[in-house]
Amino acid sequence: MAPAAGPSASTLWRVCNLLMAAFFALAAFVQVNDPDAELWMLVYTIPAGLTLFVGLNPLVTGNCIWKSISAIHILFCIIWALGLGYYLFLHTQQNILHEEEGRELFGLVIILAWMSLCYSSSKNPVGGRIQLAIAIVISLFPFISWVYIYMNEEMRSSWPTHCKTVI
């Protein structure tokens, strides 16, 4: 993979990480009235912190502590996502986003995609053009999805009360 072009690529990579840190922090915040809020707040707060560090200093991905925490969190999220996926395979009766477990699974997938991208950036903190393009798409996706879901009354109508009352 060819390295991305100089300072503008580095700036874009940092901005993407800061956007994702904000997304993960916001995702942790909106868990406040969820039945298992403490668990989900932790699940989102860890990548928020790790991603913030990458936004401030992309070279942090080479740090042993950062890599260890990241790897453990990625493994935990993979196991949990597989469990949720299996549960949804057996029990889904409507659109996957109408199921609480479906929304949880998508959150885990976003965490996995982003943290894997950051983890793989330790060899080249800016990455290649393809990696940077993927980073831009992934960092914009949660915000665009959130706006779409927030504006789509039909999609939100079947959600439990705790999902409707946070923001």
C-alpha positions in Angstrom: 0.0 0.0 0.0 1.5 3.3 -1.1 1.7 6.0 1.6 -0.8 8.7 1.5 0.4 12.2 0.5 2.1 14.3 3.3 0.6 16.8 5.7 -3.0 16.8 4.3 -3.3 13.1 4.7 -1.9 13.3 8.3 -4.4 16.1 9.1 -7.3 14.1 7.6 -6.3 11.0 9.6 -6.2 13.1 12.8 -9.6 14.7 12.0 -11.2 11.3 11.3 -9.9 10.1 14.7 -11.2 13.1 16.5 -14.6 12.7 14.8 -14.7 9.0 15.8 -13.6 9.9 19.4 -16.5 12.4 19.5 -18.9 9.7 18.1 -17.8 7.1 20.6 -18.1 9.6 23.5 -21.6 10.6 22.3 -22.5 6.9 21.9 -21.4 6.3 25.5 -23.4 9.3 26.7 -26.7 8.2 25.1 -26.5 4.9 26.9 -27.3 6.7 30.2 -30.9 5.4 30.4 -30.3 2.0 28.8 -31.1 -1.0 31.0 -27.4 -2.1 30.9 -25.9 1.4 30.6 -22.7 0.8 32.6 -21.6 -2.0 30.3 -22.4 -0.1 27.0 -20.8 3.1 28.4 -17.6 1.2 29.0 -17.8 -0.5 25.6 -17.9 3.0 23.9 -15.7 4.9 26.3 -12.7 2.7 25.7 -12.5 3.3 21.9 -13.4 7.0 22.6 -10.2 7.3 24.7 -8.0 5.2 22.4 -9.2 7.1 19.3 -8.7 10.5 21.0 -5.1 9.5 21.7 -4.7 8.6 18.0 -6.2 11.9 16.9 -3.8 13.8 19.2 -0.7 11.6 18.3 -1.1 9.0 15.5 2.2 7.4 16.6 0.5 6.2 19.8 -0.7 3.1 17.9 2.8 1.8 18.2 2.8 2.0 22.0 2.6 -1.4 23.8 -0.1 -0.2 26.2 -2.3 1.3 23.5 -1.9 -1.9 21.4 -2.7 -4.2 24.3 -5.8 -2.3 25.4 -6.9 -2.1 21.8 -6.3 -5.8 21.0 -8.2 -6.9 24.1 -11.2 -4.6 23.3 -11.2 -5.8 19.7 -11.3 -9.4 20.8 -14.0 -8.7 23.4 -16.1 -6.9 20.7 -15.6 -9.7 18.2 -16.8 -12.3 20.7 -19.8 -10.2 21.7 -20.7 -9.4 18.0 -20.6 -13.1 17.1 -23.0 -13.8 20.0 -25.3 -11.0 19.0 -25.2 -12.1 15.4 -26.1 -15.7 16.3 -29.0 -14.4 18.6 -30.3 -12.2 15.8 -30.0 -15.1 13.3 -32.3 -17.2 15.5 -34.7 -14.5 16.7 -35.0 -11.5 14.4 -38.6 -10.9 13.3 -38.3 -7.5 11.7 -35.7 -5.1 10.3 -32.5 -5.6 12.2 -32.3 -1.9 13.3 -35.7 -2.3 15.0 -34.2 -4.9 17.2 -32.2 -3.7 20.3 -29.6 -6.4 19.6 -29.4 -5.3 16.0 -28.5 -1.7 17.0 -26.0 -3.1 19.6 -24.4 -5.3 16.9 -24.0 -2.3 14.5 -22.4 -0.3 17.3 -19.9 -3.2 17.9 -19.2 -3.4 14.1 -18.4 0.3 14.0 -16.1 -0.1 17.0 -14.4 -3.1 15.4 -14.0 -1.5 12.0 -12.5 1.7 13.5 -10.3 0.1 16.1 -9.0 -2.4 13.5 -8.2 0.4 11.2 -6.3 2.3 14.0 -4.6 -0.9 15.1 -3.3 -1.6 11.6 -2.0 2.0 11.3 0.8 1.3 13.8 3.2 0.5 10.9 2.2 3.7 9.0 0.3 6.2 11.1 -1.2 7.9 8.1 -1.8 4.8 6.1 -2.2 4.5 2.3 -4.8 6.3 0.2 -7.2 3.4 0.4 -6.9 3.2 4.2 -7.5 7.0 4.4 -10.5 6.8 2.1 -11.9 3.9 4.3 -11.2 6.0 7.4 -13.1 9.0 5.9 -16.1 6.8 5.0 -16.2 5.0 8.4 -15.9 8.3 10.3 -18.8 9.9 8.4 -21.0 6.9 8.4 -22.1 6.9 12.1 -23.1 10.6 12.0 -25.0 10.3 8.7 -26.8 7.2 10.0 -27.6 8.9 13.3 -29.1 11.9 11.4 -31.1 9.6 9.1 -32.5 7.5 12.0 -33.2 10.6 14.1 -35.2 12.1 11.2 -37.0 8.8 10.3 -40.0 8.7 12.6 -41.2 5.3 11.3 -37.8 3.7 12.2 -37.9 5.1 15.7 -41.6 4.3 16.3 -41.0 0.7 17.4 -38.0 1.5 19.6 -38.2 1.1 23.4 -38.7 4.3 25.4 -35.1 4.4 26.6 -34.0 4.7 23.0 -36.3 7.6 22.2 -35.7 9.8 25.2 -31.9 10.5 25.2 -31.3 13.0 22.3 
